[in-house]
Amino acid sequence: MKYGFRANLIIENKVILELKAIQEIHHIHKAQINTYTKLTNCKVGLIINFNSILLTKGIYRWII
């Protein structure tokens, strides 16, 4: 069995975008973006949750 990851978007090998439509961002989602940034050597990761009243409240930024 082969395992891998699938980031939603990788922008110019610098930023990883993980797009969600969930009630709230949990620790598992933060661990996911942390893993993605480490595996790809990207410095910035963003989780954007579209299921929030204000989009600005649904953004989590991870910087190494």
N, CA, C and O atoms as a MOPAC input file, in Angstrom:
PM7 MOZYME 1SCF
protein

 N      0.83900 1    -1.17000 1     0.00000 1
 C      0.00000 1     0.00000 1     0.00000 1
 C      0.88800 1     1.23900 1     0.00000 1
 O      1.86800 1     1.31300 1     0.74100 1
 N      0.54100 1     2.19400 1    -0.82400 1
 C      1.33200 1     3.40000 1    -0.95300 1
 C      0.57000 1     4.57900 1    -0.35100 1
 O     -0.60500 1     4.79200 1    -0.65100 1
 N      1.25400 1     5.33900 1     0.50000 1
 C      0.65000 1     6.49100 1     1.13900 1
 C      1.25000 1     7.76000 1     0.55900 1
 O      2.36300 1     7.75000 1     0.03300 1
 N      0.51700 1     8.83000 1     0.65800 1
 C      1.00000 1    10.11500 1     0.18300 1
 C      0.10500 1    11.21500 1     0.70800 1
 O     -0.83600 1    10.96300 1     1.46100 1
 N      0.40100 1    12.41500 1     0.31100 1
 C     -0.44900 1    13.52400 1     0.71100 1
 C     -0.86400 1    14.29100 1    -0.53400 1
 O     -0.20100 1    14.24200 1    -1.57000 1
 N     -1.96200 1    14.99000 1    -0.40500 1
 C     -2.46400 1    15.80000 1    -1.50500 1
 C     -2.82500 1    17.17800 1    -0.97500 1
 O     -3.89300 1    17.36700 1    -0.39400 1
 N     -1.95800 1    18.11100 1    -1.17100 1
 C     -2.25900 1    19.49200 1    -0.81300 1
 C     -3.21500 1    20.04200 1    -1.86300 1
 O     -3.12200 1    19.68900 1    -3.03900 1
 N     -4.12800 1    20.89900 1    -1.44300 1
 C     -5.08200 1    21.46900 1    -2.39100 1
 C     -4.39000 1    22.34200 1    -3.42500 1
 O     -4.59200 1    22.16000 1    -4.62600 1
 N     -3.57200 1    23.29000 1    -2.97000 1
 C     -2.84000 1    24.16500 1    -3.87800 1
 C     -1.45100 1    24.43900 1    -3.33200 1
 O     -1.27800 1    24.66400 1    -2.13400 1
 N     -0.47000 1    24.41900 1    -4.20900 1
 C      0.88400 1    24.84200 1    -3.86600 1
 C      1.22800 1    25.96800 1    -4.83700 1
 O      1.23000 1    25.77800 1    -6.05300 1
 N      1.52000 1    27.14100 1    -4.28100 1
 C      1.73900 1    28.32400 1    -5.10500 1
 C      3.23400 1    28.63400 1    -5.16100 1
 O      3.84300 1    28.99700 1    -4.15400 1
 N      3.81300 1    28.48700 1    -6.34700 1
 C      5.21500 1    28.77500 1    -6.64300 1
 C      6.18300 1    28.16400 1    -5.63500 1
 O      7.20800 1    28.76500 1    -5.31100 1
 N      5.86400 1    26.98100 1    -5.14600 1
 C      6.67600 1    26.24200 1    -4.16800 1
 C      7.00600 1    27.07700 1    -2.93600 1
 O      8.05400 1    26.88400 1    -2.32000 1
 N      6.11600 1    28.00600 1    -2.57100 1
 C      6.32700 1    28.85700 1    -1.40600 1
 C      5.16700 1    28.82700 1    -0.42800 1
 O      5.37400 1    28.93200 1     0.78000 1
 N      3.95700 1    28.68600 1    -0.93000 1
 C      2.76300 1    28.75100 1    -0.08700 1
 C      1.88800 1    27.53000 1    -0.35900 1
 O      1.64100 1    27.17300 1    -1.51100 1
 N      1.42100 1    26.89700 1     0.71700 1
 C      0.48800 1    25.78500 1     0.59800 1
 C     -0.88100 1    26.26100 1     1.06100 1
 O     -1.01300 1    26.81300 1     2.15300 1
 N     -1.89400 1    26.05100 1     0.23800 1
 C     -3.25900 1    26.37200 1     0.59600 1
 C     -4.02900 1    25.07900 1     0.83400 1
 O     -4.02900 1    24.18000 1    -0.00700 1
 N     -4.66800 1    24.99800 1     1.96300 1
 C     -5.53600 1    23.86700 1     2.28200 1
 C     -6.94000 1    24.44300 1     2.43900 1
 O     -7.19800 1    25.21800 1     3.36100 1
 N     -7.83800 1    24.06900 1     1.54800 1
 C     -9.18500 1    24.62100 1     1.51800 1
 C    -10.14200 1    23.67800 1     2.23900 1
 O    -10.14200 1    22.47100 1     1.99900 1
 N    -10.95900 1    24.24700 1     3.12800 1
 C    -11.89000 1    23.46100 1     3.93500 1
 C    -13.26800 1    24.09500 1     3.89300 1
 O    -13.40400 1    25.28000 1     3.58500 1
 N    -14.28200 1    23.31600 1     4.19900 1
 C    -15.65600 1    23.77800 1     4.42000 1
 C    -16.18300 1    22.99800 1     5.61600 1
 O    -17.02200 1    22.10900 1     5.46800 1
 N    -15.68600 1    23.33700 1     6.80100 1
 C    -15.98000 1    22.58900 1     8.02600 1
 C    -16.48500 1    23.55300 1     9.09700 1
 O    -16.38400 1    24.76900 1     8.93500 1
 N    -17.02800 1    23.01400 1    10.19100 1
 C    -17.54700 1    23.85100 1    11.27200 1
 C    -16.45200 1    24.70200 1    11.88900 1
 O    -16.62600 1    25.91000 1    12.05200 1
 N    -15.33300 1    24.09500 1    12.23200 1
 C    -14.21100 1    24.82600 1    12.81500 1
 C    -12.91900 1    24.08300 1    12.53100 1
 O    -12.92300 1    22.88500 1    12.24900 1
 N    -11.82600 1    24.80200 1    12.60800 1
 C    -10.50800 1    24.22500 1    12.37700 1
 C    -10.03600 1    23.55600 1    13.66500 1
 O     -9.96400 1    24.19400 1    14.71500 1
 N     -9.71500 1    22.26400 1    13.57700 1
 C     -9.27000 1    21.50200 1    14.73800 1
 C     -7.75400 1    21.30900 1    14.69200 1
 O     -7.08800 1    21.68800 1    13.72900 1
 N     -7.23300 1    20.71200 1    15.75800 1
 C     -5.78800 1    20.47100 1    15.84800 1
 C     -5.29500 1    19.55300 1    14.73400 1
 O     -4.15800 1    19.69300 1    14.28200 1
 N     -6.11600 1    18.63000 1    14.29000 1
 C     -5.69900 1    17.70700 1    13.22700 1
 C     -5.46400 1    18.46300 1    11.91600 1
 O     -4.58600 1    18.08800 1    11.13900 1
 N     -6.22500 1    19.50500 1    11.66400 1
 C     -6.03100 1    20.30200 1    10.45800 1
 C     -4.74400 1    21.12500 1    10.55100 1
 O     -4.03900 1    21.30600 1     9.55900 1
 N     -4.45000 1    21.61700 1    11.75000 1
 C     -3.20100 1    22.35300 1    11.95500 1
 C     -1.99100 1    21.43300 1    11.82300 1
 O     -0.95700 1    21.83000 1    11.28600 1
 N     -2.12500 1    20.20100 1    12.31700 1
 C     -1.04900 1    19.21900 1    12.15600 1
 C     -0.85800 1    18.86500 1    10.69000 1
 O      0.26500 1    18.64300 1    10.23800 1
 N     -1.95400 1    18.81300 1     9.95300 1
 C     -1.89400 1    18.50400 1     8.52700 1
 C     -1.09700 1    19.57700 1     7.77800 1
 O     -0.21600 1    19.24000 1     6.98600 1
 N     -1.38800 1    20.85000 1     8.01100 1
 C     -0.65900 1    21.91500 1     7.31700 1
 C      0.79500 1    21.96600 1     7.77800 1
 O      1.68200 1    22.30100 1     6.99200 1
 N      1.04400 1    21.64100 1     9.03000 1
 C      2.41100 1    21.56900 1     9.54000 1
 C      3.19500 1    20.48900 1     8.79600 1
 O      4.33100 1    20.72200 1     8.38300 1
 N      2.60800 1    19.33200 1     8.62500 1
 C      3.25400 1    18.23400 1     7.90400 1
 C      3.50500 1    18.60600 1     6.45100 1
 O      4.58300 1    18.34000 1     5.91900 1
 N      2.52200 1    19.21700 1     5.80800 1
 C      2.67600 1    19.60500 1     4.40400 1
 C      3.81600 1    20.59600 1     4.21400 1
 O      4.58700 1    20.47800 1     3.26100 1
 N      3.93100 1    21.58300 1     5.11900 1
 C      5.01200 1    22.56600 1     4.96800 1
 C      6.37500 1    21.92200 1     5.19400 1
 O      7.34500 1    22.28300 1     4.52700 1
 N      6.46000 1    20.98700 1     6.11100 1
 C      7.74200 1    20.30900 1     6.34900 1
 C      8.13500 1    19.42500 1     5.16900 1
 O      9.30300 1    19.39600 1     4.78300 1
 N      7.18000 1    18.70900 1     4.59800 1
 C      7.49300 1    17.79700 1     3.49400 1
 C      7.85700 1    18.53600 1     2.20400 1
 O      8.64300 1    18.03300 1     1.40100 1
 N      7.29400 1    19.71300 1     2.00600 1
 C      7.53400 1    20.44400 1     0.76100 1
 C      8.55500 1    21.56300 1     0.90400 1
 O      8.90900 1    22.20300 1    -0.08600 1
 N      9.03300 1    21.81100 1     2.12100 1
 C      9.96500 1    22.91200 1     2.40000 1
 C      9.38000 1    24.27500 1     2.06700 1
 O     10.11900 1    25.22100 1     1.79700 1
 N      8.06400 1    24.38000 1     2.08400 1
 C      7.41100 1    25.68000 1     1.93200 1
 C      7.45400 1    26.39700 1     3.27400 1
 O      7.40100 1    25.76100 1     4.32600 1
 N      7.54900 1    27.69700 1     3.23600 1
 C      7.65500 1    28.48900 1     4.46100 1
 C      6.29900 1    28.89200 1     5.03000 1
 O      6.18600 1    29.14700 1     6.22900 1
 N      5.26800 1    28.95400 1     4.18700 1
 C      3.95600 1    29.43900 1     4.61600 1
 C      2.87600 1    28.43500 1     4.23000 1
 O      2.87900 1    27.88600 1     3.12900 1
 N      1.95200 1    28.20900 1     5.16500 1
 C      0.79400 1    27.37700 1     4.90800 1
 C     -0.46000 1    28.09600 1     5.36900 1
 O     -0.46500 1    28.72600 1     6.42600 1
 N     -1.51900 1    28.00600 1     4.58300 1
 C     -2.78400 1    28.64300 1     4.92700 1
 C     -3.90500 1    27.61500 1     4.89100 1
 O     -4.02400 1    26.84100 1     3.94100 1
 N     -4.71800 1    27.61600 1     5.92900 1
 C     -5.96500 1    26.86000 1     5.91700 1
 C     -7.06900 1    27.89500 1     5.76500 1
 O     -7.16800 1    28.82400 1     6.56700 1
 N     -7.89100 1    27.74000 1     4.75100 1
 C     -9.00300 1    28.65800 1     4.52800 1
 C    -10.29400 1    27.86900 1     4.67600 1
 O    -10.57400 1    26.95700 1     3.89800 1
 N    -11.07200 1    28.23300 1     5.68100 1
 C    -12.34100 1    27.57300 1     5.95800 1
 C    -13.46600 1    28.43400 1     5.38000 1
 O    -13.70600 1    29.54700 1     5.84900 1
 N    -14.15000 1    27.91700 1     4.36600 1
 C    -15.21500 1    28.65600 1     3.71600 1
 C    -16.54300 1    28.54400 1     4.45100 1
 O    -17.51900 1    29.18200 1     4.05600 1
 N    -16.59700 1    27.74900 1     5.50700 1
 C    -17.82700 1    27.59500 1     6.27900 1
 C    -17.78600 1    28.47700 1     7.53100 1
 O    -18.06000 1    28.00400 1     8.63400 1
 N    -17.45400 1    29.72400 1     7.36400 1
 C    -17.45200 1    30.67200 1     8.47500 1
 C    -18.22300 1    31.91500 1     8.04300 1
 O    -18.31400 1    32.22000 1     6.85400 1
 N    -18.77200 1    32.61900 1     9.01300 1
 C    -19.59900 1    33.78400 1     8.70200 1
 C    -18.75900 1    34.85700 1     8.00500 1
 O    -19.16500 1    35.40400 1     6.97900 1
 N    -17.59800 1    35.14700 1     8.56400 1
 C    -16.65300 1    36.06000 1     7.92700 1
 C    -15.45200 1    35.25400 1     7.45200 1
 O    -14.87000 1    34.48600 1     8.21800 1
 N    -15.09000 1    35.42800 1     6.21000 1
 C    -13.96900 1    34.65800 1     5.66500 1
 C    -12.67500 1    34.95000 1     6.41800 1
 O    -11.83400 1    34.06300 1     6.56500 1
 N    -12.50700 1    36.16700 1     6.89200 1
 C    -11.28400 1    36.51400 1     7.61800 1
 C    -11.17300 1    35.74400 1     8.92900 1
 O    -10.06600 1    35.53900 1     9.42700 1
 N    -12.29200 1    35.31500 1     9.49500 1
 C    -12.28100 1    34.51400 1    10.72800 1
 C    -11.96600 1    33.05100 1    10.43600 1
 O    -11.64200 1    32.30100 1    11.35700 1
 N    -12.05400 1    32.63300 1     9.18600 1
 C    -11.82200 1    31.25200 1     8.80600 1
 C    -10.44500 1    30.98900 1     8.23600 1
 O    -10.22900 1    29.95600 1     7.60200 1
 N     -9.50600 1    31.90400 1     8.44800 1
 C     -8.15800 1    31.73700 1     7.90300 1
 C     -7.17900 1    31.45200 1     9.03900 1
 O     -7.12200 1    32.18600 1    10.02700 1
 N     -6.41100 1    30.37700 1     8.88200 1
 C     -5.35300 1    30.02700 1     9.83300 1
 C     -4.03700 1    30.05500 1     9.07100 1
 O     -3.91000 1    29.39600 1     8.03900 1
 N     -3.07200 1    30.79300 1     9.55300 1
 C     -1.78000 1    30.93800 1     8.87300 1
 C     -0.68300 1    30.25000 1     9.68000 1
 O     -0.57500 1    30.42500 1    10.89300 1
 N      0.11700 1    29.47200 1     8.98200 1
 C      1.23400 1    28.74700 1     9.58500 1
 C      2.51600 1    29.20000 1     8.90900 1
 O      2.64600 1    29.08200 1     7.69000 1
 N      3.46300 1    29.71600 1     9.67800 1
 C      4.73400 1    30.19500 1     9.12000 1
 C      5.87000 1    29.46000 1     9.84200 1
 O      5.88400 1    29.35800 1    11.06800 1
 N      6.81200 1    28.95700 1     9.05500 1
 C      7.97200 1    28.27300 1     9.63400 1
 C      9.05700 1    29.30000 1     9.88400 1
 O     10.13400 1    28.95400 1    10.37100 1

